[in-house]
Amino acid sequence: DKGEPYSLEASWDGVPGRSTVLGLAVAGESATAVYLEGAWLADPEVKAALVALVGENGPPLVAHRAKELMRALNVDMRNLDRDTAVMAYVLDPSESKYRLEDLFRRYLSIDAAEQETGTLDLDGTAGVVATGQRAHNVFRLGEILAVELELKNLTSLYERFERPLVRVLALIERTGILIDQKFLNALRDELHAECDLLMRSIWQHAGREFNVNSTQQLRVVLFENLGLTPVKKTKTGPSTDADSLNKMIDLHPIIVDLLRYREVEKLRSTYADALPPLIDSDGRIHATFKQTDTTTGRISSEMPNLQNIPVRSSEGREFRRVFVAPSGSVIFTADYSQIELRVLAHLAQDPGLIDAFDRGADIHTATAAKVFGIDESKVDPDHRRFAKVVNYGLAFGMEAYGLGQRMGVPTEQAKEILDDYFSAFPNVHAFMDKTIAETKTKGYTETLFGRRRNINELASDNFRIRQMGERMALNAPIQGSAADLFKLSMIDVDKALETGGFSTRTLLSVHDEMVFEVPEVEREKVTGVIRETMQSVAELIVPLVVDVGFGPNWAEAK
């Protein structure tokens, strides 16, 4: 027995996890808490005691957002038992905030006024008392949420997937990724210069200077001064969104410049100007990874949002060159190939999809051949493009109208292609019908591993909302199962690297890809360990395939 469970709660002087810990309260079942001044943690003896307390031989730990504590205190909480934010997320992934005061109100019936005062056995200031009170309430909350997880058969999902992931993400955040600041500055200068050139060109076309970023001023220039015909109206006036501008591209040379300006301006403001302030004193960016942010179970990130770093345009891809390996190491990427479609093949048990994946065929080419009734060798790029849109569209619950929009064809034609698809892959259609029917009955969807998502929209009186609910019901098991597999692989890879005694470190988790920093001497061994671990993370009816790449930076490691 490692001792009685206890809870840990901090007070911060800024953003939790990114600022200084002002104090720590340790509490248990009784209404007594021990409070540590943050300054005391500088004492080696106090820090050593804390490290021992949260180590694998320490008693079970209860905390709310333990990752923030791990990051700020630079400790490895191997004894984490209950993270109340993560437990609440597993119970209901649609909440999104999981703030302590909301959870206290919901599960402990403590309102905001009660949370500010308390009858705790503590001397000192109100802030100290409040932190101690929170620590005690976090302990109580952990007990209630543990019972709730058990009642809903979600304990194993929490213990196998979510709880170990807290540590893995904390380690990733602490490691950070090295930035080539010289290259980033050069890229920023280039984008600033191009933005200026494009703006001057736009002004020249307009015959006057104006704020290109103002929708109102742009409308006046395009539709009044230049007399162009709008293609779409909105509540506030003619549309100037990218879709509308693309349809107007032949009307005036200003449109080409406007579209290009927006692309370059977004890269400049979102990345070139936003990344430098995020670089720490160690030359690395330490992003925050969010475990409780998406309804599907996917991981997101902020400061910066790495999920959104563009890959479609060549300039967007250039940004990946900014993320580099230090001397003596390389960047290594491991990316699941078409994981959502493999999950769909498994869930639908469709012979056509299973056969294509088993043969190692290009899934979009194989789909096109079946849908258009031609030999795989006769599939041209247009056929393949249509098939790709259908494959991914179905994985995201898209219907004929949405597919038509994406393909640039009338809805009727998109519907015919969909019908041909369902004739070629009948089990997919059966799976979709069954999923919607089951979700209507139960009120929630489940992933392969039992992750639940409530779909209240299916009970709506509004047809549009019900339709949206159907799309969500189709998407959630596919996206959610892919997210579960990815989380499991992150946990298992971390374990494999530690067991093997490697110095390789996980740097990023983006969509279906993991990015690592690998010492040159470990390169060969680590490739096998990571690929093997990721491919054997679960037994699906089709093989899981992982594509790997090496390079001096993230862009070249593809």
C-alpha positions as CSV (number, residue, x, y, z in Angstrom):
1,D,0.0,0.0,0.0
2,K,1.4,3.4,-1.1
3,G,-0.6,5.3,1.5
4,E,-3.8,7.3,1.5
5,P,-4.8,9.2,-1.6
6,Y,-4.4,13.0,-1.5
7,S,-5.1,16.0,-3.7
8,L,-2.9,18.8,-4.9
9,E,-4.2,22.2,-6.0
10,A,-2.2,25.3,-6.9
11,S,-2.7,29.1,-7.0
12,W,-1.0,30.8,-9.9
13,D,0.1,34.4,-10.7
14,G,-1.0,34.1,-14.3
15,V,-2.0,31.5,-16.9
16,P,-2.0,28.0,-15.1
17,G,0.9,25.9,-16.4
18,R,2.7,29.0,-18.0
19,S,3.2,31.1,-14.9
20,T,4.7,30.9,-11.4
21,V,3.0,28.8,-8.7
22,L,2.3,31.1,-5.8
23,G,1.4,28.2,-3.5
24,L,0.4,24.5,-3.3
25,A,-2.3,23.0,-1.1
26,V,-2.2,19.3,-0.2
27,A,-5.5,17.8,1.1
28,G,-7.3,14.6,1.7
29,E,-10.6,13.4,3.1
30,S,-10.5,15.6,6.1
31,A,-11.2,19.3,5.9
32,T,-7.5,20.1,6.7
33,A,-5.0,21.1,4.1
34,V,-1.3,21.8,4.2
35,Y,-0.2,24.9,2.3
36,L,3.3,25.4,0.7
37,E,4.4,28.8,-0.3
38,G,5.6,28.7,-4.0
39,A,8.9,30.3,-2.9
40,W,9.7,27.3,-0.7
41,L,9.9,25.1,-3.8
42,A,13.3,26.7,-4.5
43,D,14.6,24.8,-1.5
44,P,16.3,21.6,-2.7
45,E,14.9,19.6,0.3
46,V,11.3,20.8,-0.3
47,K,11.6,20.1,-4.0
48,A,13.0,16.6,-3.3
49,A,10.1,15.9,-0.9
50,L,7.6,17.0,-3.6
51,V,9.3,14.8,-6.3
52,A,9.1,11.8,-3.9
53,L,5.4,12.6,-3.1
54,V,4.4,12.6,-6.8
55,G,6.7,9.8,-7.9
56,E,5.6,6.3,-8.7
57,N,6.1,5.2,-5.1
58,G,4.0,8.1,-3.8
59,P,0.4,7.7,-2.7
60,P,-2.4,8.0,-5.4
61,L,-2.7,11.6,-6.5
62,V,-5.9,13.6,-7.3
63,A,-5.5,16.8,-9.2
64,H,-7.4,19.1,-11.6
65,R,-5.4,19.5,-14.8
66,A,-2.3,17.7,-13.5
67,K,-0.5,18.5,-16.8
68,E,-0.3,22.2,-15.8
69,L,1.3,21.3,-12.5
70,M,3.8,18.9,-14.1
71,R,4.8,21.6,-16.6
72,A,5.2,24.5,-14.1
73,L,6.8,22.5,-11.3
74,N,9.0,20.4,-13.6
75,V,7.9,17.1,-11.9
76,D,6.9,13.8,-13.3
77,M,3.6,12.7,-11.7
78,R,3.8,9.0,-12.1
79,N,1.4,8.4,-9.3
80,L,-1.5,10.4,-10.9
81,D,-4.7,8.5,-10.2
82,R,-7.5,11.0,-10.8
83,D,-7.4,14.0,-13.0
84,T,-10.8,15.6,-12.5
85,A,-10.8,17.6,-15.7
86,V,-9.9,14.6,-17.8
87,M,-12.5,12.4,-15.9
88,A,-15.2,14.9,-16.5
89,Y,-14.2,15.1,-20.2
90,V,-14.5,11.3,-20.6
91,L,-18.0,11.4,-19.0
92,D,-19.1,14.2,-21.3
93,P,-16.8,15.4,-24.1
94,S,-19.2,18.1,-25.3
95,E,-18.6,20.4,-22.3
96,S,-15.3,22.0,-23.5
97,K,-14.4,24.0,-20.5
98,Y,-14.4,21.7,-17.4
99,R,-13.7,24.6,-15.0
100,L,-13.4,23.7,-11.4
101,E,-16.2,26.0,-10.2
102,D,-18.6,24.5,-12.8
103,L,-17.7,20.9,-11.7
104,F,-18.0,21.8,-8.0
105,R,-21.5,23.3,-8.7
106,R,-22.6,20.3,-10.8
107,Y,-21.2,17.4,-8.7
108,L,-20.8,18.9,-5.2
109,S,-23.6,21.4,-5.3
110,I,-21.2,24.2,-4.2
111,D,-22.1,27.6,-5.6
112,A,-19.7,30.3,-6.4
113,A,-20.2,32.2,-3.1
114,E,-19.5,29.1,-1.1
115,Q,-16.4,28.4,-3.1
116,E,-15.0,31.8,-2.1
117,T,-15.5,31.3,1.6
118,G,-14.9,28.2,3.6
119,T,-14.6,26.8,7.1
120,L,-11.2,25.2,6.6
121,D,-8.6,24.7,9.4
122,L,-6.1,27.1,8.0
123,D,-4.4,30.2,9.3
124,G,-3.4,32.9,6.9
125,T,-4.9,34.9,4.0
126,A,-8.1,34.4,2.1
127,G,-6.1,33.2,-0.9
128,V,-4.4,30.5,1.1
129,V,-7.8,29.4,2.6
130,A,-9.4,29.3,-0.9
131,T,-6.6,27.1,-2.3
132,G,-6.9,24.7,0.6
133,Q,-10.6,24.6,0.2
134,R,-10.3,23.9,-3.5
135,A,-7.8,21.1,-2.8
136,H,-10.2,19.4,-0.4
137,N,-13.1,19.8,-2.9
138,V,-11.0,18.4,-5.8
139,F,-10.4,15.3,-3.6
140,R,-14.2,14.9,-3.1
141,L,-14.9,15.6,-6.8
142,G,-12.4,12.8,-7.8
143,E,-14.3,10.3,-5.7
144,I,-17.7,11.2,-7.3
145,L,-16.3,11.2,-10.8
146,A,-14.7,7.8,-10.3
147,V,-18.1,6.4,-9.3
148,E,-19.7,8.0,-12.4
149,L,-17.1,6.5,-14.7
150,E,-17.7,3.1,-13.2
151,L,-21.5,3.4,-13.6
152,K,-21.1,4.3,-17.3
153,N,-18.4,1.6,-18.0
154,L,-15.9,4.3,-18.8
155,T,-13.2,3.5,-16.2
156,S,-11.0,1.4,-18.5
157,L,-11.2,4.2,-21.2
158,Y,-9.9,6.7,-18.7
159,E,-7.3,4.4,-17.2
160,R,-5.9,3.0,-20.5
161,F,-6.2,6.1,-22.7
162,E,-6.7,9.4,-21.0
163,R,-4.8,9.1,-17.7
164,P,-1.4,7.9,-19.1
165,L,-1.7,10.6,-21.8
166,V,-1.6,13.4,-19.3
167,R,2.1,12.5,-18.5
168,V,3.0,12.0,-22.2
169,L,1.6,15.4,-23.1
170,A,3.3,17.1,-20.1
171,L,6.7,15.6,-21.3
172,I,6.1,16.8,-24.9
173,E,5.3,20.3,-23.6
174,R,8.3,20.4,-21.4
175,T,10.6,19.3,-24.3
176,G,9.4,21.8,-26.8
177,I,10.7,22.0,-30.4
178,L,13.8,23.9,-31.6
179,I,13.2,26.9,-33.9
180,D,15.6,28.1,-36.6
181,Q,15.2,31.8,-35.7
182,K,17.3,33.1,-38.6
183,F,15.2,31.3,-41.2
184,L,12.0,32.4,-39.4
185,N,13.1,36.0,-39.5
186,A,14.0,35.8,-43.2
187,L,10.6,34.2,-44.0
188,R,8.9,36.9,-42.0
189,D,10.7,39.7,-43.9
190,E,9.8,38.0,-47.3
191,L,6.1,37.8,-46.3
192,H,6.0,41.4,-45.1
193,A,7.6,42.6,-48.4
194,E,5.2,40.6,-50.5
195,C,2.2,41.9,-48.5
196,D,3.4,45.5,-49.1
197,L,3.8,44.9,-52.9
198,L,0.4,43.2,-53.2
199,M,-1.3,46.0,-51.3
200,R,0.3,48.7,-53.6
201,S,-0.9,46.7,-56.6
202,I,-4.4,46.4,-55.2
203,W,-4.5,50.2,-54.5
204,Q,-3.3,50.8,-58.1
205,H,-6.1,48.6,-59.5
206,A,-8.6,50.4,-57.2
207,G,-7.3,53.9,-58.2
208,R,-6.9,54.9,-54.5
209,E,-5.6,53.8,-51.1
210,F,-8.0,51.9,-48.7
211,N,-7.8,49.4,-45.9
212,V,-7.6,46.1,-47.8
213,N,-8.5,44.2,-44.6
214,S,-11.8,46.0,-44.2
215,T,-14.8,44.1,-45.7
216,Q,-16.8,47.3,-45.8
217,Q,-14.2,49.3,-47.7
218,L,-13.5,46.4,-50.0
219,R,-17.2,46.2,-50.9
220,V,-17.2,49.9,-51.9
221,V,-14.1,49.5,-54.1
222,L,-15.3,46.3,-55.8
223,F,-19.0,46.8,-56.3
224,E,-19.3,50.6,-56.4
225,N,-16.0,52.1,-57.6
226,L,-15.1,49.2,-60.0
227,G,-18.7,48.3,-60.7
228,L,-18.2,44.5,-60.4
229,T,-21.2,42.2,-60.1
230,P,-21.4,40.3,-56.8
231,V,-21.9,36.6,-57.0
232,K,-23.4,36.1,-53.5
233,K,-25.3,38.3,-51.0
234,T,-25.0,38.1,-47.2
235,K,-27.1,39.8,-44.5
236,T,-24.7,42.7,-44.3
237,G,-24.0,43.1,-48.1
238,P,-22.3,41.5,-51.1
239,S,-19.9,38.6,-50.1
240,T,-16.2,39.1,-50.4
241,D,-15.2,35.6,-49.1
242,A,-12.7,33.4,-50.9
243,D,-15.4,31.4,-52.6
244,S,-17.1,34.4,-54.1
245,L,-13.8,36.1,-55.1
246,N,-12.7,32.8,-56.9
247,K,-15.9,33.0,-58.9
248,M,-15.1,36.6,-59.9
249,I,-11.5,35.9,-60.9
250,D,-12.0,36.7,-64.6
251,L,-13.9,40.0,-63.9
252,H,-10.9,42.1,-62.9
253,P,-7.1,41.7,-62.2
254,I,-7.6,43.1,-58.7
255,I,-9.2,39.8,-57.7
256,V,-6.1,37.7,-58.3
257,D,-4.1,40.1,-56.2
258,L,-6.7,40.1,-53.4
259,L,-6.7,36.3,-53.1
260,R,-3.0,36.2,-53.0
261,Y,-2.8,39.0,-50.5
262,R,-5.2,37.2,-48.2
263,E,-3.1,34.0,-48.4
264,V,0.2,35.8,-47.7
265,E,-1.3,38.0,-45.0
266,K,-2.7,35.0,-43.1
267,L,0.7,33.3,-43.1
268,R,2.3,36.6,-42.0
269,S,-0.1,37.3,-39.1
270,T,-0.8,33.8,-37.9
271,Y,2.7,32.4,-38.1
272,A,5.5,34.7,-39.1
273,D,4.5,37.4,-36.6
274,A,3.0,35.1,-34.0
275,L,5.8,32.5,-33.6
276,P,8.8,34.7,-32.5
277,P,7.2,35.9,-29.2
278,L,6.5,32.2,-28.3
279,I,10.2,31.2,-28.5
280,D,11.5,30.5,-25.0
281,S,15.0,31.3,-23.6
282,D,16.1,27.7,-24.7
283,G,15.4,28.6,-28.3
284,R,12.4,26.3,-28.3
285,I,8.6,26.7,-28.6
286,H,6.7,24.9,-25.9
287,A,3.1,24.6,-27.2
288,T,0.2,23.8,-24.9
289,F,-1.5,20.5,-25.9
290,K,-5.2,20.3,-25.0
291,Q,-6.6,16.9,-24.1
292,T,-10.2,18.0,-23.2
293,D,-11.0,20.3,-26.1
294,T,-12.6,18.3,-28.9
295,T,-15.8,16.2,-28.9
296,T,-14.3,13.5,-31.0
297,G,-11.4,12.8,-28.6
298,R,-8.7,14.4,-30.8
299,I,-5.8,16.4,-29.3
300,S,-5.6,20.1,-30.1
301,S,-2.9,22.7,-29.4
302,E,-2.4,26.4,-28.8
303,M,0.4,28.9,-28.4
304,P,0.9,28.0,-31.3
305,N,-1.9,26.1,-32.9
306,L,0.3,23.4,-34.6
307,Q,-2.8,21.6,-36.1
308,N,-3.3,24.6,-38.4
309,I,0.1,25.0,-39.8
310,P,-0.7,24.9,-43.6
311,V,0.6,22.1,-45.8
312,R,-1.3,22.8,-49.0
313,S,0.6,25.8,-50.3
314,S,4.3,25.8,-50.9
315,E,4.7,28.9,-48.6
316,G,2.7,27.1,-45.9
317,R,5.0,24.1,-46.1
318,E,8.0,26.5,-45.8
319,F,6.9,27.1,-42.2
320,R,7.6,23.6,-41.3
321,R,11.3,24.3,-42.1
322,V,11.3,26.6,-39.1
323,F,11.0,23.5,-36.8
324,V,14.5,21.9,-36.7
325,A,16.6,19.3,-34.9
326,P,19.7,20.3,-32.9
327,S,23.2,19.3,-34.1
328,G,23.7,15.6,-33.9
329,S,20.0,14.8,-34.1
330,V,17.3,14.6,-36.9
331,I,13.6,15.2,-37.1
332,F,11.7,12.0,-37.5
333,T,8.0,11.8,-38.5
334,A,5.7,8.8,-38.2
335,D,2.3,9.3,-39.8
336,Y,-0.7,6.9,-39.9
337,S,-1.7,6.3,-43.5
338,Q,-5.4,6.8,-44.1
339,I,-6.3,5.8,-40.5
340,E,-10.0,7.0,-40.8
341,L,-10.6,5.0,-43.9
342,R,-9.1,1.9,-42.3
343,V,-11.3,2.4,-39.3
344,L,-14.3,2.7,-41.6
345,A,-13.3,-0.5,-43.3
346,H,-13.1,-2.2,-39.9
347,L,-16.4,-0.8,-38.6
348,A,-18.3,-1.5,-41.8
349,Q,-16.6,-4.8,-42.4
350,D,-16.9,-4.0,-46.1
351,P,-15.2,-6.7,-48.4
352,G,-14.3,-4.1,-51.1
353,L,-12.5,-1.8,-48.7
354,I,-10.9,-4.7,-46.8
355,D,-9.6,-6.2,-50.1
356,A,-8.1,-2.9,-51.2
357,F,-6.3,-2.3,-47.9
358,D,-5.1,-6.0,-47.7
359,R,-3.6,-5.7,-51.2
360,G,-1.9,-2.5,-50.3
361,A,-3.6,-0.9,-53.2
362,D,-4.1,2.9,-53.4
363,I,-7.5,3.2,-51.7
364,H,-8.7,6.1,-53.8
365,T,-7.7,4.4,-57.1
366,A,-9.4,1.2,-55.9
367,T,-12.5,3.1,-54.9
368,A,-12.6,5.0,-58.3
369,A,-12.3,1.7,-60.2
370,K,-15.3,0.2,-58.4
371,V,-17.5,3.3,-58.5
372,F,-16.9,4.1,-62.2
373,G,-16.8,0.5,-63.2
374,I,-13.4,0.6,-64.8
375,D,-10.1,-1.2,-64.4
376,E,-7.7,0.3,-61.8
377,S,-5.1,0.9,-64.5
378,K,-7.7,3.1,-66.4
379,V,-8.3,5.4,-63.4
380,D,-7.3,9.0,-64.3
381,P,-6.5,11.8,-61.9
382,D,-10.1,13.2,-62.1
383,H,-11.6,9.8,-61.2
384,R,-9.2,9.5,-58.3
385,R,-9.9,13.0,-57.1
386,F,-13.7,12.3,-57.0
387,A,-13.1,9.0,-55.2
388,K,-10.9,10.8,-52.6
389,V,-13.6,13.4,-51.9
390,V,-16.2,10.6,-51.5
391,N,-14.0,8.5,-49.2
392,Y,-13.2,11.3,-46.9
393,G,-16.6,13.0,-47.3
394,L,-18.3,9.8,-46.0
395,A,-15.8,9.6,-43.1
396,F,-17.0,13.1,-42.1
397,G,-20.7,12.4,-42.6
398,M,-21.0,14.5,-45.8
399,E,-24.0,14.2,-48.0
400,A,-24.7,14.7,-51.8
401,Y,-25.0,18.5,-51.5
402,G,-21.7,18.9,-49.6
403,L,-20.0,16.5,-52.0
404,G,-21.2,18.4,-55.0
405,Q,-19.9,21.6,-53.5
406,R,-16.5,20.0,-52.9
407,M,-16.3,18.3,-56.3
408,G,-17.6,21.3,-58.2
409,V,-20.5,19.3,-59.7
410,P,-24.3,19.6,-59.5
411,T,-25.9,17.9,-56.4
412,E,-27.7,15.5,-58.8
413,Q,-24.4,14.2,-60.2
414,A,-22.9,14.0,-56.7
415,K,-25.9,11.9,-55.7
416,E,-25.4,9.5,-58.6
417,I,-21.7,9.1,-57.7
418,L,-22.8,8.4,-54.1
419,D,-25.3,5.8,-55.2
420,D,-22.7,4.1,-57.3
421,Y,-20.3,4.2,-54.3
422,F,-22.9,2.5,-52.1
423,S,-23.6,-0.1,-54.8
424,A,-19.9,-0.9,-54.9
425,F,-19.5,-0.8,-51.1
426,P,-22.9,-2.0,-49.7
427,N,-21.6,-2.7,-46.2
428,V,-20.7,1.0,-45.8
429,H,-24.3,2.0,-46.5
430,A,-25.6,-0.6,-44.0
431,F,-23.1,0.6,-41.4
432,M,-24.3,4.2,-41.8
433,D,-27.9,3.3,-41.5
434,K,-27.3,1.1,-38.5
435,T,-25.1,3.8,-36.8
436,I,-27.8,6.4,-37.1
437,A,-30.6,4.1,-35.9
438,E,-28.5,3.0,-32.9
439,T,-27.6,6.5,-32.0
440,K,-31.2,7.6,-32.1
441,T,-32.1,4.8,-29.7
442,K,-29.2,5.3,-27.3
443,G,-28.7,9.0,-27.6
444,Y,-24.9,8.6,-28.0
445,T,-22.3,7.1,-30.3
446,E,-19.4,4.9,-29.2
447,T,-15.9,4.4,-30.6
448,L,-14.2,1.0,-31.0
449,F,-12.9,1.4,-27.5
450,G,-16.1,2.6,-25.8
451,R,-15.6,6.4,-25.9
452,R,-19.1,8.0,-25.8
453,R,-20.4,11.2,-27.4
454,N,-23.9,12.4,-26.8
455,I,-25.8,13.4,-29.9
456,N,-28.7,15.4,-28.6
457,E,-29.3,17.0,-32.0
458,L,-31.0,13.8,-33.3
459,A,-33.9,14.4,-30.9
460,S,-34.5,18.0,-32.3
461,D,-37.8,19.1,-33.9
462,N,-35.8,21.0,-36.4
463,F,-35.0,19.0,-39.6
464,R,-31.7,20.9,-40.2
465,I,-30.4,20.2,-36.7
466,R,-31.5,16.5,-37.0
467,Q,-29.5,16.3,-40.3
468,M,-26.5,17.8,-38.6
469,G,-27.0,15.2,-35.8
470,E,-26.9,12.4,-38.4
471,R,-23.6,13.7,-39.8
472,M,-22.2,13.9,-36.3
473,A,-23.4,10.4,-35.5
474,L,-21.6,9.0,-38.6
475,N,-18.4,11.0,-38.0
476,A,-18.0,10.4,-34.3
477,P,-17.2,6.6,-34.3
478,I,-14.8,7.0,-37.2
479,Q,-13.0,10.1,-36.0
480,G,-13.2,9.1,-32.4
481,S,-11.8,5.6,-33.0
482,A,-8.9,7.0,-35.0
483,A,-8.2,9.5,-32.2
484,D,-8.3,6.6,-29.7
485,L,-5.8,4.6,-31.7
486,F,-3.5,7.7,-32.0
487,K,-3.6,8.4,-28.3
488,L,-2.9,4.7,-27.6
489,S,0.1,4.8,-29.9
490,M,1.4,8.0,-28.2
491,I,1.3,6.2,-24.8
492,D,2.8,3.0,-26.1
493,V,5.6,4.7,-28.1
494,D,6.5,6.7,-25.0
495,K,6.7,3.5,-23.0
496,A,8.7,1.7,-25.7
497,L,11.3,4.6,-25.9
498,E,11.6,4.6,-22.1
499,T,11.9,0.8,-21.8
500,G,14.5,0.8,-24.6
501,G,16.6,3.5,-22.8
502,F,16.5,5.8,-25.9
503,S,17.2,9.5,-25.8
504,T,14.7,10.1,-28.6
505,R,12.0,12.6,-27.5
506,T,8.5,13.2,-28.8
507,L,8.1,16.8,-29.9
508,L,4.7,17.2,-31.5
509,S,1.4,15.4,-32.1
510,V,-0.4,16.8,-35.1
511,H,-3.5,15.1,-36.6
512,D,-2.3,11.5,-37.3
513,E,1.4,12.3,-37.2
514,M,4.0,12.2,-34.4
515,V,7.2,14.2,-34.7
516,F,10.3,13.2,-32.8
517,E,13.9,14.4,-32.2
518,V,16.2,11.5,-32.7
519,P,19.9,11.4,-32.0
520,E,21.7,10.2,-35.2
521,V,23.1,7.2,-33.4
522,E,19.6,5.9,-32.5
523,R,18.1,6.5,-35.9
524,E,18.0,3.0,-37.2
525,K,16.8,1.3,-34.0
526,V,14.2,3.9,-33.2
527,T,12.6,3.7,-36.7
528,G,11.8,0.1,-36.1
529,V,10.6,0.5,-32.5
530,I,8.3,3.4,-33.3
531,R,6.9,2.0,-36.5
532,E,6.3,-1.5,-35.0
533,T,4.7,0.0,-31.9
534,M,2.3,2.2,-33.8
535,Q,1.3,-0.5,-36.3
536,S,0.6,-3.1,-33.6
537,V,-1.3,-0.7,-31.2
538,A,-4.6,-2.5,-31.9
539,E,-5.9,-5.5,-34.0
540,L,-8.1,-4.2,-36.8
541,I,-9.5,-6.3,-39.7
542,V,-7.2,-4.3,-42.0
543,P,-3.5,-3.5,-41.4
544,L,-2.4,-0.2,-39.8
545,V,0.3,1.4,-41.9
546,V,2.7,4.0,-40.7
547,D,4.8,6.2,-43.1
548,V,8.0,7.5,-41.7
549,G,10.5,10.2,-42.8
550,F,13.8,11.8,-41.6
551,G,15.2,15.2,-42.2
552,P,17.0,18.2,-40.6
553,N,13.7,19.9,-40.2
554,W,10.0,19.1,-40.2
555,A,9.4,20.0,-43.8
556,E,12.1,17.7,-45.1
557,A,11.1,14.8,-42.8
558,K,8.0,14.1,-44.9
